[in-house]
């Protein structure tokens, strides 16, 4: 969540329905989910962002997760619980709004640039808690710090933006897996990086409400983690996905409603060792100026 320039705070509520429809295996081939399997995760997320100075802001996101899984064998489980919490800070490397209607000078081409740092707090249920199996999991079990850079330029009605993230997990001790005690060992998830590219078109209604359609592409990769200092060959993955987002904003810029669809690219070579999903999201935010 990024607070708009010159605003004081923002509150956001969103609901996401994620459907699992297959996976990429180790060689990059895509395999469809077997008939009869219905695997879903729903997330209701509450978020807030608050300005602390002209260029600095902070925020949080807390999801509540509901897992619903039915397999062709007849096995069915529904579980729910809080997910991992994200706490973040952002720095705006610009003083004025960088959106323009036409380009008359080099200064008009200057983008809006943001730099952020997000801490993932493992408040969710992980495999290292007292759980029976994967059905119960709502979190990762690891602290993670992620640095971000976002560059955005609007020359109405077109907006182009890119976001780069790089995150590292903090190593932790583990003595339990799925409710069973194991010999203690230390584990670290692999570093993650992602690159997102977005292109948006904004239409203004007669009352100057905004209707914006955005197309996006995201590449996500996790590198090898470690177990007791040795590389864990099972811990890396890759994922590439595309998204479409439709949002409506009131002319006063305080209320925004958005609908989005995010799809993993189902095909060979677009990922490795990771499930493919389709995510339908609906959200609303309110900004205080």
KOLPA-695360 format. One line per field, with one value per residue (C-alpha): residue number from 1; x, y, z. Coordinates in Angstrom, 3 decimals, decimal comma. Layout:
pos <- [NUM / ...]
X <- [X / ...]
Y <- [Y / ...]
Z <- [Z / ...]
% end
This chain:
pos <- [1 / 2 / 3 / 4 / 5 / 6 / 7 / 8 / 9 / 10 / 11 / 12 / 13 / 14 / 15 / 16 / 17 / 18 / 19 / 20 / 21 / 22 / 23 / 24 / 25 / 26 / 27 / 28 / 29 / 30 / 31 / 32 / 33 / 34 / 35 / 36 / 37 / 38 / 39 / 40 / 41 / 42 / 43 / 44 / 45 / 46 / 47 / 48 / 49 / 50 / 51 / 52 / 53 / 54 / 55 / 56 / 57 / 58 / 59 / 60 / 61 / 62 / 63 / 64 / 65 / 66 / 67 / 68 / 69 / 70 / 71 / 72 / 73 / 74 / 75 / 76 / 77 / 78 / 79 / 80 / 81 / 82 / 83 / 84 / 85 / 86 / 87 / 88 / 89 / 90 / 91 / 92 / 93 / 94 / 95 / 96 / 97 / 98 / 99 / 100 / 101 / 102 / 103 / 104 / 105 / 106 / 107 / 108 / 109 / 110 / 111 / 112 / 113 / 114 / 115 / 116 / 117 / 118 / 119 / 120 / 121 / 122 / 123 / 124 / 125 / 126 / 127 / 128 / 129 / 130 / 131 / 132 / 133 / 134 / 135 / 136 / 137 / 138 / 139 / 140 / 141 / 142 / 143 / 144 / 145 / 146 / 147 / 148 / 149 / 150 / 151 / 152 / 153 / 154 / 155 / 156 / 157 / 158 / 159 / 160 / 161 / 162 / 163 / 164 / 165 / 166 / 167 / 168 / 169 / 170 / 171 / 172 / 173 / 174 / 175 / 176 / 177 / 178 / 179 / 180 / 181 / 182 / 183 / 184 / 185 / 186 / 187 / 188 / 189 / 190 / 191 / 192 / 193 / 194 / 195 / 196 / 197 / 198 / 199 / 200 / 201 / 202 / 203 / 204 / 205 / 206 / 207 / 208 / 209 / 210 / 211 / 212 / 213 / 214 / 215 / 216 / 217 / 218 / 219 / 220 / 221 / 222 / 223 / 224 / 225 / 226 / 227 / 228 / 229 / 230 / 231 / 232 / 233 / 234 / 235 / 236 / 237 / 238 / 239 / 240 / 241 / 242 / 243 / 244 / 245 / 246 / 247 / 248 / 249 / 250 / 251 / 252 / 253 / 254 / 255 / 256 / 257 / 258 / 259 / 260 / 261 / 262 / 263 / 264 / 265 / 266 / 267 / 268 / 269 / 270 / 271 / 272 / 273 / 274 / 275 / 276 / 277 / 278 / 279 / 280 / 281 / 282 / 283 / 284 / 285 / 286 / 287 / 288 / 289]
X <- [0,000 / 1,314 / -0,351 / -1,103 / 0,953 / -0,333 / -2,820 / -2,755 / -3,919 / -5,623 / -7,648 / -8,115 / -10,238 / -9,874 / -11,075 / -9,175 / -10,230 / -7,300 / -7,957 / -5,183 / -5,309 / -1,938 / 1,790 / 5,177 / 7,452 / 11,251 / 12,048 / 9,646 / 6,856 / 3,313 / 0,983 / -2,777 / -4,483 / -6,183 / -9,927 / -11,860 / -9,426 / -10,894 / -8,230 / -8,961 / -7,680 / -9,644 / -8,057 / -9,740 / -7,063 / -7,214 / -4,592 / -3,707 / -1,148 / -0,197 / 1,894 / 4,606 / 6,213 / 6,189 / 8,139 / 7,762 / 4,854 / 4,242 / 1,626 / 0,439 / -1,526 / -3,094 / -4,845 / -7,324 / -6,991 / -9,563 / -8,402 / -10,872 / -9,464 / -11,250 / -9,380 / -10,618 / -9,937 / -12,793 / -10,545 / -11,905 / -10,766 / -11,614 / -9,407 / -8,920 / -6,744 / -4,733 / -1,963 / 1,443 / 1,462 / 3,351 / 4,700 / 6,253 / 7,779 / 8,064 / 10,122 / 8,901 / 11,862 / 9,861 / 8,097 / 5,212 / 2,698 / 4,420 / 1,276 / 1,037 / -1,361 / 1,318 / 5,097 / 6,569 / 9,973 / 12,348 / 11,007 / 7,592 / 9,161 / 10,362 / 8,721 / 7,429 / 9,967 / 9,398 / 11,737 / 10,337 / 11,231 / 8,725 / 8,981 / 7,004 / 5,981 / 5,114 / 1,774 / 0,233 / 0,133 / 3,202 / 4,382 / 6,525 / 3,508 / 1,130 / -0,619 / -1,591 / -0,788 / -0,631 / -4,379 / -3,820 / -1,083 / -1,815 / 1,745 / 5,418 / 6,896 / 9,746 / 10,586 / 11,538 / 12,827 / 12,109 / 13,490 / 11,465 / 11,843 / 8,886 / 9,028 / 5,811 / 5,079 / 1,702 / 1,086 / -2,684 / -4,351 / -1,370 / 0,554 / 3,665 / 5,192 / 7,727 / 8,362 / 11,416 / 11,509 / 14,314 / 13,768 / 15,797 / 14,412 / 15,933 / 17,332 / 15,518 / 15,732 / 13,219 / 12,438 / 8,907 / 7,255 / 3,518 / 3,066 / 5,889 / 9,174 / 12,296 / 16,016 / 16,702 / 18,153 / 18,464 / 16,648 / 16,651 / 14,270 / 15,870 / 16,108 / 13,221 / 13,178 / 10,338 / 9,916 / 6,552 / 5,694 / 2,361 / 0,586 / -2,606 / -5,190 / -7,439 / -10,809 / -12,419 / -16,221 / -18,289 / -18,186 / -14,386 / -14,536 / -11,593 / -12,020 / -8,617 / -7,734 / -4,300 / -2,397 / 0,524 / 3,291 / 5,168 / 8,224 / 8,893 / 11,878 / 13,094 / 16,708 / 17,965 / 17,634 / 19,780 / 19,438 / 22,192 / 24,195 / 23,966 / 21,958 / 18,449 / 17,844 / 14,049 / 13,617 / 13,901 / 11,048 / 10,036 / 6,680 / 5,485 / 1,981 / -0,191 / -2,901 / -5,781 / -7,156 / -10,188 / -10,566 / -12,992 / -12,073 / -14,353 / -13,499 / -12,555 / -9,891 / -10,974 / -12,828 / -11,441 / -13,047 / -11,032 / -11,532 / -8,558 / -7,688 / -4,173 / -3,292 / -0,145 / 0,978 / -0,017 / 2,554 / 5,966 / 8,902 / 6,986 / 7,835 / 9,493 / 8,506 / 5,502 / 1,688 / -0,273 / -3,326 / -5,990 / -6,728 / -9,902 / -9,744 / -12,179 / -11,100 / -12,086 / -9,970 / -10,688 / -8,129 / -8,127 / -6,613]
Y <- [0,000 / 3,432 / 6,602 / 9,237 / 12,424 / 15,125 / 12,758 / 12,061 / 8,468 / 5,636 / 2,591 / -0,410 / -3,563 / -6,297 / -9,832 / -12,303 / -15,744 / -17,866 / -21,071 / -23,618 / -25,120 / -26,818 / -26,488 / -26,247 / -29,175 / -29,068 / -29,055 / -26,151 / -28,255 / -27,320 / -30,014 / -29,478 / -30,109 / -33,555 / -33,651 / -33,738 / -31,530 / -28,217 / -26,208 / -22,648 / -19,984 / -16,859 / -13,848 / -10,877 / -8,212 / -5,025 / -2,365 / 1,171 / 3,803 / 6,935 / 9,945 / 10,815 / 13,725 / 15,350 / 12,450 / 9,564 / 7,209 / 3,921 / 1,213 / -2,304 / -5,199 / -8,025 / -10,903 / -13,421 / -16,663 / -19,365 / -22,626 / -24,901 / -28,101 / -31,088 / -33,920 / -36,527 / -39,164 / -37,697 / -35,995 / -32,550 / -29,933 / -26,321 / -24,309 / -20,639 / -18,248 / -15,047 / -14,832 / -13,160 / -9,426 / -6,885 / -3,617 / -1,136 / 2,306 / 4,290 / 7,306 / 9,548 / 10,902 / 13,848 / 16,935 / 17,540 / 15,406 / 14,129 / 13,517 / 15,818 / 16,324 / 17,066 / 17,144 / 20,596 / 20,186 / 17,573 / 18,350 / 17,092 / 13,653 / 13,301 / 10,222 / 9,631 / 7,416 / 5,556 / 3,488 / 1,104 / -1,416 / -4,070 / -6,449 / -9,688 / -10,821 / -14,551 / -14,173 / -16,917 / -20,665 / -22,385 / -26,003 / -25,493 / -24,957 / -27,546 / -28,448 / -31,736 / -31,008 / -28,367 / -27,707 / -25,739 / -23,412 / -19,675 / -18,285 / -18,958 / -19,140 / -16,758 / -13,108 / -11,458 / -7,995 / -6,717 / -3,613 / -2,055 / 0,569 / 1,851 / 4,246 / 5,636 / 8,189 / 9,503 / 11,544 / 11,424 / 9,195 / 6,742 / 5,562 / 3,364 / 1,918 / -0,644 / -2,135 / -4,104 / -6,034 / -7,986 / -9,757 / -11,895 / -14,172 / -14,418 / -17,823 / -19,577 / -22,694 / -25,499 / -28,454 / -29,325 / -30,076 / -30,629 / -31,163 / -33,729 / -33,095 / -33,427 / -33,109 / -29,362 / -27,665 / -24,164 / -23,163 / -20,117 / -19,509 / -18,371 / -14,732 / -13,533 / -11,037 / -9,800 / -7,399 / -5,931 / -3,950 / -2,140 / -0,138 / 1,761 / 3,822 / 6,300 / 7,516 / 10,587 / 10,697 / 13,864 / 14,288 / 13,743 / 10,374 / 8,136 / 4,763 / 3,068 / -0,188 / -1,639 / -4,536 / -6,052 / -8,643 / -9,992 / -12,231 / -13,787 / -15,931 / -17,491 / -18,649 / -21,661 / -21,542 / -23,366 / -26,078 / -25,958 / -23,833 / -26,266 / -25,387 / -26,826 / -28,023 / -28,131 / -24,499 / -22,499 / -21,638 / -19,340 / -17,885 / -15,529 / -14,102 / -11,532 / -9,348 / -7,099 / -4,458 / -2,197 / 0,611 / 3,473 / 6,585 / 9,386 / 12,855 / 13,897 / 11,112 / 9,796 / 6,593 / 3,919 / 0,598 / -1,990 / -5,389 / -7,448 / -10,843 / -12,281 / -15,429 / -17,514 / -18,176 / -21,812 / -23,284 / -24,899 / -22,648 / -19,938 / -21,245 / -23,980 / -25,923 / -23,732 / -23,987 / -21,987 / -20,092 / -17,657 / -14,870 / -12,763 / -9,723 / -6,988 / -4,051 / -0,605 / 2,135 / 5,490 / 8,315 / 11,214 / 14,505]
Z <- [0,000 / -0,977 / 0,279 / -2,411 / -2,297 / 0,104 / 1,769 / 5,521 / 5,846 / 3,987 / 5,049 / 2,787 / 2,853 / 0,227 / -0,437 / -2,627 / -3,865 / -5,062 / -7,025 / -7,594 / -11,090 / -11,587 / -10,999 / -12,652 / -11,872 / -11,475 / -15,218 / -15,888 / -17,399 / -16,431 / -15,050 / -14,716 / -11,374 / -11,425 / -12,047 / -8,804 / -6,886 / -5,699 / -3,881 / -2,758 / -0,413 / 0,482 / 2,182 / 3,832 / 4,313 / 6,360 / 5,663 / 6,637 / 5,609 / 7,535 / 6,591 / 9,110 / 7,189 / 3,741 / 2,197 / 4,669 / 5,302 / 7,083 / 6,853 / 7,644 / 6,127 / 8,137 / 6,302 / 7,649 / 5,678 / 4,902 / 3,283 / 1,493 / -0,046 / -1,575 / -3,335 / -5,785 / -3,105 / -1,062 / 1,478 / 2,393 / 4,915 / 5,739 / 8,083 / 8,847 / 10,826 / 10,709 / 8,102 / 8,178 / 8,947 / 6,823 / 8,280 / 5,868 / 5,436 / 2,188 / 1,135 / -1,706 / -3,696 / -5,080 / -3,731 / -6,132 / -8,012 / -11,156 / -13,251 / -16,287 / -19,195 / -21,802 / -22,074 / -22,694 / -21,049 / -19,635 / -16,165 / -17,297 / -17,860 / -14,274 / -12,692 / -9,189 / -7,405 / -4,146 / -1,958 / 0,636 / 3,321 / 4,443 / 7,398 / 7,217 / 10,719 / 11,006 / 12,764 / 10,615 / 11,212 / 9,712 / 9,266 / 12,374 / 14,647 / 16,090 / 12,820 / 11,198 / 7,543 / 4,790 / 5,090 / 8,301 / 7,006 / 6,788 / 7,105 / 6,396 / 9,888 / 8,932 / 9,418 / 6,106 / 5,188 / 1,665 / -0,004 / -2,817 / -5,524 / -7,533 / -10,482 / -11,979 / -14,694 / -15,817 / -18,945 / -19,022 / -19,966 / -19,888 / -16,823 / -16,952 / -13,789 / -12,640 / -9,197 / -8,047 / -4,758 / -3,099 / 0,199 / 2,610 / 5,316 / 8,777 / 9,754 / 12,590 / 14,744 / 14,168 / 16,430 / 15,285 / 11,924 / 11,528 / 15,250 / 15,561 / 17,349 / 15,174 / 15,825 / 16,099 / 13,034 / 11,592 / 8,414 / 6,180 / 3,293 / 0,065 / -0,958 / -3,130 / -5,956 / -8,125 / -11,013 / -11,976 / -15,107 / -15,512 / -18,207 / -17,378 / -19,235 / -17,371 / -18,628 / -17,044 / -16,865 / -17,261 / -13,478 / -13,543 / -11,824 / -12,819 / -14,516 / -14,909 / -16,679 / -15,854 / -17,423 / -15,526 / -15,762 / -12,718 / -12,505 / -9,077 / -8,107 / -4,876 / -4,636 / -2,690 / 1,065 / 3,601 / 6,261 / 8,882 / 6,469 / 3,515 / 0,400 / 0,318 / -3,293 / -2,808 / -1,752 / -4,993 / -7,359 / -10,219 / -11,173 / -13,911 / -13,987 / -15,755 / -14,256 / -15,257 / -12,889 / -13,240 / -10,706 / -10,159 / -8,163 / -7,073 / -8,409 / -4,863 / -4,899 / -1,502 / -2,486 / -4,821 / -5,725 / -7,648 / -9,263 / -10,433 / -11,891 / -11,560 / -13,496 / -13,506 / -17,092 / -17,537 / -19,891 / -20,023 / -19,170 / -17,289 / -13,822 / -11,753 / -8,631 / -7,846 / -8,060 / -10,621 / -9,463 / -10,576 / -8,083 / -8,206 / -5,910 / -4,888 / -2,745 / -1,532 / -0,012 / 1,620 / 1,725 / 4,182 / 2,949]
% end
